[in-house]
Amino acid sequence: MKKVSWLSVVSLAPLALLAACGGTAVDPAETVQTVKDTETAQLQSLAAKDVDGVMRYYADDAVIVTPGAAPATGKAAIQNALAGLMEDPNLAVEMQQGEGWAAQSGELAVTTSDGTMTVTDPETGEATVVPMRNQTVWYKATGDTWKIVSEYNVDLTPVSAEAEAMAAE
């Protein structure tokens, strides 16, 4: 019978403990797809102008940044901002999901998308289409529930040459 040296056991013990602490690795591609499916459901709620349906996807301390508005922090501020937006009769959002990334732990993910948002121009009263880019950070809350912790939306409307010149000064 061959004896196992204590040195071998002691040197391998930390590796075994580290592996046990790391939990089961999750396929990042599967996580990204799950989060994108969640994002699609949120966009469907937005299209239906269902404020409660949209809000169920935000963490209590989430932050959302939208063009032309101050950042909204917390569910109450986000709901207030979105409720006003959803009252717009011209509101329409079309997004094409882009790349996404997820941690191997399966606890954190980032999604991106490009698209347009149609809203009423406050100066003309006419519908205007705003090209946008979005980046959203999600975390796994409980079970299979994903929540938004940070959403950043950027207006991609081309800047006029005059505005660029003023910014350069």
C-alpha positions as CSV (number, residue, x, y, z in Angstrom):
1,M,0.0,0.0,0.0
2,K,1.4,3.4,-1.0
3,K,1.4,6.2,1.5
4,V,0.3,9.6,0.5
5,S,2.7,12.2,1.8
6,W,1.2,14.9,4.0
7,L,3.0,17.5,1.9
8,S,1.0,16.5,-1.1
9,V,-2.3,16.7,0.8
10,V,-1.4,20.1,2.4
11,S,-0.3,21.6,-0.9
12,L,-3.5,20.5,-2.7
13,A,-5.9,21.5,0.0
14,P,-6.0,25.2,-0.8
15,L,-6.7,24.4,-4.5
16,A,-9.6,22.2,-3.4
17,L,-11.0,24.9,-1.1
18,L,-10.6,27.5,-3.8
19,A,-12.5,25.4,-6.3
20,A,-15.3,24.8,-3.8
21,C,-15.6,28.5,-3.1
22,G,-15.9,29.4,-6.7
23,G,-19.2,27.6,-7.2
24,T,-20.3,26.2,-10.5
25,A,-19.1,28.0,-13.6
26,V,-21.9,29.2,-15.8
27,D,-21.8,29.5,-19.5
28,P,-21.6,33.3,-20.2
29,A,-23.4,32.9,-23.5
30,E,-26.4,31.3,-21.8
31,T,-26.4,34.1,-19.2
32,V,-26.3,36.7,-21.9
33,Q,-29.2,35.1,-23.8
34,T,-31.3,34.9,-20.6
35,V,-30.7,38.6,-19.9
36,K,-31.5,39.5,-23.5
37,D,-34.8,37.6,-23.2
38,T,-35.5,39.6,-20.0
39,E,-34.6,42.8,-21.8
40,T,-37.0,41.9,-24.7
41,A,-39.8,41.5,-22.1
42,Q,-39.0,44.9,-20.6
43,L,-39.2,46.5,-24.1
44,Q,-42.5,44.8,-24.7
45,S,-43.8,46.4,-21.5
46,L,-42.5,49.8,-22.7
47,A,-44.2,49.4,-26.0
48,A,-47.5,48.6,-24.2
49,K,-46.9,51.7,-22.0
50,D,-47.0,49.4,-18.9
51,V,-45.1,51.4,-16.3
52,D,-45.4,48.6,-13.7
53,G,-44.2,46.1,-16.2
54,V,-41.1,48.2,-17.1
55,M,-40.4,48.9,-13.4
56,R,-40.3,45.3,-12.3
57,Y,-36.9,45.0,-14.0
58,Y,-35.1,47.8,-12.1
59,A,-33.2,47.3,-8.8
60,D,-34.3,49.5,-5.9
61,D,-31.1,51.6,-6.2
62,A,-30.9,51.6,-10.0
63,V,-29.6,54.6,-12.0
64,I,-30.9,55.5,-15.5
65,V,-29.4,58.2,-17.7
66,T,-31.4,59.4,-20.7
67,P,-30.7,62.2,-23.2
68,G,-31.8,65.6,-22.1
69,A,-32.6,64.7,-18.5
70,A,-30.7,64.5,-15.2
71,P,-29.8,60.9,-14.1
72,A,-32.7,59.3,-12.2
73,T,-31.6,57.3,-9.2
74,G,-33.9,54.8,-7.4
75,K,-37.1,53.3,-8.4
76,A,-39.3,56.3,-7.5
77,A,-37.3,58.7,-9.6
78,I,-37.1,56.2,-12.5
79,Q,-40.8,55.6,-12.4
80,N,-41.5,59.3,-12.4
81,A,-39.3,59.8,-15.4
82,L,-40.7,56.9,-17.4
83,A,-44.3,57.8,-16.5
84,G,-43.9,61.2,-18.2
85,L,-42.3,59.6,-21.2
86,M,-45.1,57.0,-21.5
87,E,-47.7,59.8,-21.6
88,D,-46.2,60.9,-25.0
89,P,-48.7,59.8,-27.7
90,N,-45.9,59.5,-30.2
91,L,-43.7,57.3,-28.1
92,A,-42.2,54.3,-30.0
93,V,-39.0,52.5,-29.2
94,E,-37.3,50.2,-31.6
95,M,-34.1,48.5,-30.4
96,Q,-31.7,46.0,-32.0
97,Q,-29.8,44.1,-29.4
98,G,-26.1,44.1,-29.7
99,E,-23.3,42.4,-27.9
100,G,-23.5,41.3,-24.4
101,W,-21.1,40.1,-21.8
102,A,-21.5,38.0,-18.6
103,A,-19.4,37.0,-15.7
104,Q,-18.6,33.3,-15.4
105,S,-20.3,33.4,-12.0
106,G,-23.6,34.0,-13.8
107,E,-24.3,36.9,-11.4
108,L,-23.6,40.0,-13.6
109,A,-24.2,40.9,-17.2
110,V,-24.0,43.8,-19.6
111,T,-26.1,44.3,-22.7
112,T,-25.9,46.8,-25.5
113,S,-28.4,47.9,-28.2
114,D,-28.9,50.5,-30.9
115,G,-32.2,51.8,-32.1
116,T,-34.5,54.7,-32.2
117,M,-37.0,56.4,-29.9
118,T,-39.8,58.4,-31.4
119,V,-41.1,61.2,-29.2
120,T,-43.0,64.5,-29.5
121,D,-40.7,67.5,-30.1
122,P,-41.7,70.0,-27.4
123,E,-40.9,72.9,-29.7
124,T,-42.9,71.8,-32.8
125,G,-45.3,69.3,-31.4
126,E,-44.3,66.9,-34.2
127,A,-43.0,63.4,-33.8
128,T,-39.3,63.2,-34.0
129,V,-37.0,60.2,-34.2
130,V,-34.0,60.1,-32.0
131,P,-31.2,57.6,-32.8
132,M,-29.9,56.0,-29.6
133,R,-27.4,53.6,-28.1
134,N,-27.9,51.8,-24.9
135,Q,-25.7,50.0,-22.4
136,T,-27.4,48.2,-19.4
137,V,-25.8,46.5,-16.4
138,W,-27.8,43.7,-14.9
139,Y,-27.4,41.5,-11.8
140,K,-29.0,38.3,-10.9
141,A,-31.3,39.1,-8.0
142,T,-32.9,35.8,-7.0
143,G,-33.5,32.5,-8.8
144,D,-33.7,33.5,-12.5
145,T,-34.7,37.1,-11.8
146,W,-32.5,39.7,-13.4
147,K,-32.5,43.4,-12.3
148,I,-31.1,46.5,-13.9
149,V,-28.6,48.4,-11.8
150,S,-27.4,50.9,-14.4
151,E,-28.9,52.0,-17.7
152,Y,-27.2,54.5,-19.9
153,N,-28.9,55.8,-23.1
154,V,-27.0,58.1,-25.5
155,D,-28.6,60.3,-28.2
156,L,-26.8,59.7,-31.5
157,T,-28.3,62.6,-33.4
158,P,-25.6,64.1,-35.6
159,V,-24.1,67.3,-34.2
160,S,-24.2,70.3,-36.6
161,A,-21.0,71.9,-37.7
162,E,-21.9,75.0,-35.9
163,A,-22.4,73.1,-32.6
164,E,-19.0,71.4,-33.1
165,A,-17.3,74.7,-33.7
166,M,-18.8,76.2,-30.5
167,A,-17.8,73.1,-28.5
168,A,-14.2,73.4,-29.7
169,E,-13.9,77.0,-28.5
